[in-house]
Amino acid sequence: MRSDIESAARENLSAVLNPPVAPGDLDLDADMAGTYGLTSLNKVLFLTEVCEATDVDLGSFTEHDLADMRTLRSVADSLTRHTSKAA
């Protein structure tokens, strides 16, 4: 399950980046805004899509939770915690 969530996070982040970065080339621990230029609007789009792809309700996260999602690893960890609760 964790690898599915990580793959979905990689694919959805890759889809919103400009210039594009291949999903496999994304660093799990890189700051998405600082390293890849992820804007706040694109972060919303990315998180909406990755939540939809993983069947996690975006409403499960507080504003603080969302602000703490700065790396792909933190996104995958947060989604995994909420997936486990739903199971």
Phi and psi restraints in degrees (value plus and minus 20) as a CYANA .aco file:
   2 ARG   PHI     -78.5   -38.5
   2 ARG   PSI     -62.3   -22.3
   3 SER   PHI     -88.2   -48.2
   3 SER   PSI     -52.3   -12.3
   4 ASP   PHI     -85.7   -45.7
   4 ASP   PSI     -61.5   -21.5
   5 ILE   PHI     -87.1   -47.1
   5 ILE   PSI     -64.1   -24.1
   6 GLU   PHI     -81.8   -41.8
   6 GLU   PSI     -61.8   -21.8
   7 SER   PHI     -82.6   -42.6
   7 SER   PSI     -63.9   -23.9
   8 ALA   PHI     -82.8   -42.8
   8 ALA   PSI     -60.6   -20.6
   9 ALA   PHI     -84.0   -44.0
   9 ALA   PSI     -65.0   -25.0
  10 ARG   PHI     -80.8   -40.8
  10 ARG   PSI     -67.9   -27.9
  11 GLU   PHI     -83.4   -43.4
  11 GLU   PSI     -62.8   -22.8
  12 ASN   PHI     -93.8   -53.8
  12 ASN   PSI     -53.4   -13.4
  13 LEU   PHI     -87.8   -47.8
  13 LEU   PSI     -65.2   -25.2
  14 SER   PHI     -75.2   -35.2
  14 SER   PSI     -57.8   -17.8
  15 ALA   PHI     -86.8   -46.8
  15 ALA   PSI     -44.1    -4.1
  16 VAL   PHI    -122.9   -82.9
  16 VAL   PSI     -25.1    14.9
  17 LEU   PHI    -101.8   -61.8
  17 LEU   PSI     124.4   164.4
  18 ASN   PHI    -162.0  -122.0
  18 ASN   PSI      90.9   130.9
  19 PRO   PHI     -93.9   -53.9
  19 PRO   PSI     134.5   174.5
  20 PRO   PHI     -84.5   -44.5
  20 PRO   PSI     128.6   168.6
  21 VAL   PHI    -150.6  -110.6
  21 VAL   PSI     110.9   150.9
  22 ALA   PHI     -81.6   -41.6
  22 ALA   PSI     122.0   162.0
  23 PRO   PHI     -72.5   -32.5
  23 PRO   PSI     -60.6   -20.6
  24 GLY   PHI     -91.0   -51.0
  24 GLY   PSI     -37.4     2.6
  25 ASP   PHI    -110.6   -70.6
  25 ASP   PSI     -26.3    13.7
  26 LEU   PHI     -94.8   -54.8
  26 LEU   PSI     113.3   153.3
  27 ASP   PHI    -105.9   -65.9
  27 ASP   PSI     102.2   142.2
  28 LEU   PHI     -79.6   -39.6
  28 LEU   PSI     -48.4    -8.4
  29 ASP   PHI    -123.6   -83.6
  29 ASP   PSI     -15.9    24.1
  30 ALA   PHI     -98.9   -58.9
  30 ALA   PSI     122.2   162.2
  31 ASP   PHI     -86.5   -46.5
  31 ASP   PSI     101.0   141.0
  32 MET   PHI     -84.1   -44.1
  32 MET   PSI     -57.5   -17.5
  33 ALA   PHI     -94.7   -54.7
  33 ALA   PSI     -68.8   -28.8
  34 GLY   PHI     -88.8   -48.8
  34 GLY   PSI     -61.9   -21.9
  35 THR   PHI    -105.1   -65.1
  35 THR   PSI     -62.5   -22.5
  36 TYR   PHI    -128.8   -88.8
  36 TYR   PSI     -20.3    19.7
  37 GLY   PHI      51.0    91.0
  37 GLY   PSI       7.2    47.2
  38 LEU   PHI     -85.2   -45.2
  38 LEU   PSI     101.0   141.0
  39 THR   PHI    -104.2   -64.2
  39 THR   PSI     145.9   185.9
  40 SER   PHI     -83.4   -43.4
  40 SER   PSI     -58.6   -18.6
  41 LEU   PHI     -83.7   -43.7
  41 LEU   PSI     -65.7   -25.7
  42 ASN   PHI     -87.8   -47.8
  42 ASN   PSI     -48.8    -8.8
  43 LYS   PHI     -85.3   -45.3
  43 LYS   PSI     -61.9   -21.9
  44 VAL   PHI     -81.9   -41.9
  44 VAL   PSI     -66.5   -26.5
  45 LEU   PHI     -81.0   -41.0
  45 LEU   PSI     -66.4   -26.4
  46 PHE   PHI     -79.4   -39.4
  46 PHE   PSI     -70.7   -30.7
  47 LEU   PHI     -86.4   -46.4
  47 LEU   PSI     -56.5   -16.5
  48 THR   PHI     -81.6   -41.6
  48 THR   PSI     -67.1   -27.1
  49 GLU   PHI     -87.8   -47.8
  49 GLU   PSI     -62.3   -22.3
  50 VAL   PHI     -89.6   -49.6
  50 VAL   PSI     -54.0   -14.0
  51 CYS   PHI     -86.1   -46.1
  51 CYS   PSI     -61.3   -21.3
  52 GLU   PHI     -83.4   -43.4
  52 GLU   PSI     -62.5   -22.5
  53 ALA   PHI     -86.8   -46.8
  53 ALA   PSI     -46.4    -6.4
  54 THR   PHI    -127.2   -87.2
  54 THR   PSI     -14.2    25.8
  55 ASP   PHI      37.3    77.3
  55 ASP   PSI      18.4    58.4
  56 VAL   PHI    -130.1   -90.1
  56 VAL   PSI     109.9   149.9
  57 ASP   PHI     -91.9   -51.9
  57 ASP   PSI      99.5   139.5
  58 LEU   PHI     -77.5   -37.5
  58 LEU   PSI     -49.1    -9.1
  59 GLY   PHI     -86.8   -46.8
  59 GLY   PSI     -28.9    11.1
  60 SER   PHI     -91.2   -51.2
  60 SER   PSI     -36.9     3.1
  61 PHE   PHI    -124.0   -84.0
  61 PHE   PSI     118.9   158.9
  62 THR   PHI    -102.3   -62.3
  62 THR   PSI     149.9   189.9
  63 GLU   PHI     -79.3   -39.3
  63 GLU   PSI     -58.5   -18.5
  64 HIS   PHI     -84.4   -44.4
  64 HIS   PSI     -62.9   -22.9
  65 ASP   PHI     -77.3   -37.3
  65 ASP   PSI     -66.9   -26.9
  66 LEU   PHI     -84.5   -44.5
  66 LEU   PSI     -60.3   -20.3
  67 ALA   PHI     -85.1   -45.1
  67 ALA   PSI     -52.1   -12.1
  68 ASP   PHI     -96.0   -56.0
  68 ASP   PSI     -31.6     8.4
  69 MET   PHI    -102.6   -62.6
  69 MET   PSI      63.3   103.3
  70 ARG   PHI    -123.8   -83.8
  70 ARG   PSI     -39.2     0.8
  71 THR   PHI    -145.8  -105.8
  71 THR   PSI     142.2   182.2
  72 LEU   PHI     -81.1   -41.1
  72 LEU   PSI     -57.0   -17.0
  73 ARG   PHI     -81.7   -41.7
  73 ARG   PSI     -63.0   -23.0
  74 SER   PHI     -87.1   -47.1
  74 SER   PSI     -54.9   -14.9
  75 VAL   PHI     -85.0   -45.0
  75 VAL   PSI     -70.3   -30.3
  76 ALA   PHI     -81.2   -41.2
  76 ALA   PSI     -61.8   -21.8
  77 ASP   PHI     -81.7   -41.7
  77 ASP   PSI     -65.1   -25.1
  78 SER   PHI     -83.9   -43.9
  78 SER   PSI     -64.3   -24.3
  79 LEU   PHI     -85.2   -45.2
  79 LEU   PSI     -59.6   -19.6
  80 THR   PHI     -82.2   -42.2
  80 THR   PSI     -61.3   -21.3
  81 ARG   PHI     -81.2   -41.2
  81 ARG   PSI     -61.1   -21.1
  82 HIS   PHI     -97.4   -57.4
  82 HIS   PSI     -48.1    -8.1
  83 THR   PHI     -88.3   -48.3
  83 THR   PSI     -60.8   -20.8
  84 SER   PHI     -82.9   -42.9
  84 SER   PSI     -56.9   -16.9
  85 LYS   PHI     -88.0   -48.0
  85 LYS   PSI     -54.4   -14.4
  86 ALA   PHI     -96.6   -56.6
  86 ALA   PSI     -43.2    -3.2
